[in-house]
Amino acid sequence: MVVKEKFTPLIGLSASEQMKLVTVNESNLHRVAAVGVNNFSEVYERPLGTFESEVHLRVDSSVVPVVMPARRFQ
């Protein structure tokens, strides 16, 4: 059942596909990774977490750290 309210789904996409409740037409989707590799190949050639040049971060010691509650991932 499709509803407008924001309820937590009882089953996910994978289970829905296995039960043949929904189908995903892959030809209508544009994958970010597929598009990104062609247009931004230089970004993907570097090791993860690296930059082209040296990076300097400044920390303002007058700012009081705050612990934020964990957020629900949707």
Secondary structure, DSSP 8 states (H G I E B T S, - for coil): ---SS----SS-HHHHHHTTS----GGG---HHHHHHHH-HHHHHS-TT--SS-------TTS-----------
